Amino acid sequence: MQGQVQVAVRKLLAFYGEEVTSITITGHSLGGALAQMCAFDLVESGVNHQGDSMSGPLVPVTAITFEAPPCRQLGVC
């Protein structure tokens, strides 16, 4: 699933090109923990850069979660 999300986000950023964009990921409970991990992964892998390189403009990434356990409790962050 990680690769699918990265590919989808890259396609959307390419589609919107030079427009001002941001990425917001939401989730509740377990979905909130997944949203935290997904947001972290997008930033850590550099998907939040517009263009084909890490030198492109940064796109802000926000995770909004509801009643989610901190991902550090899951042992993954």
N, C-alpha and C positions, 0 to 999 in steps of 0.2 A: 504494500500500500504506500510506503514511503516514496518509492520511485514514481508511482502514479500521481501523487500530490505534487511532487516537484515538477514533473512534466506539465501538468495542468496549469500550475502557477506560472511557469516559464511561457507557456502559450498565451496566457492572459496578459502577461506583462508585454509580450511582443505585440499582441493585438492592439493594446492601448498605447503603445509606442511612447511618444513624448508627453502624453497627458500626465497630470499629477495623479499618482496612484498611491494607495496604501493597502495593506493586507490585514484583515481582521478575522480572527478565528475564534469561534465561540463553542461552548460546551457546558453540559451540566453533569455533575457527578463523575462517573468514569469518562464520559465524553469531555469533561473539563480537563481531566488529567491528560487525555490524548491531545486536546487543544494546546495545552502547555508544551507538551513534547513536540508537537508539530511546529509550533511557532519557534521553538528553540532550534529545531532541525533546519527550518528554512533559513534562519539567520546564520547558523553555524556552517551550512553547506554553501552559502553565498547566493542562494536563489533570489534573495531580496535585492539584487543589483539589476537595474535595467540594462539591457544590452547583453552581449555575449561574454563579457569579461567581468572580473571582480572590480575593475576600475570604473564601471558605470555608476550612475547616480544610485544612491541607496533608496530603497522603498521601505517606509516604516512598517513594522510588523507588530500587531497588538493581539494579545490573547485575553479574551473576556470570559471568565469562568464563573460558574455558580455552584456552590457547595462541592467543589472538587478537592480531593486530597492533594496536598503539595506533592509534586512529582518526586521530591527528594525522599518522601516516605515510601515511594514505590521502588526506590533504589536505582533509578535511571538517570537522575540529574545530579 
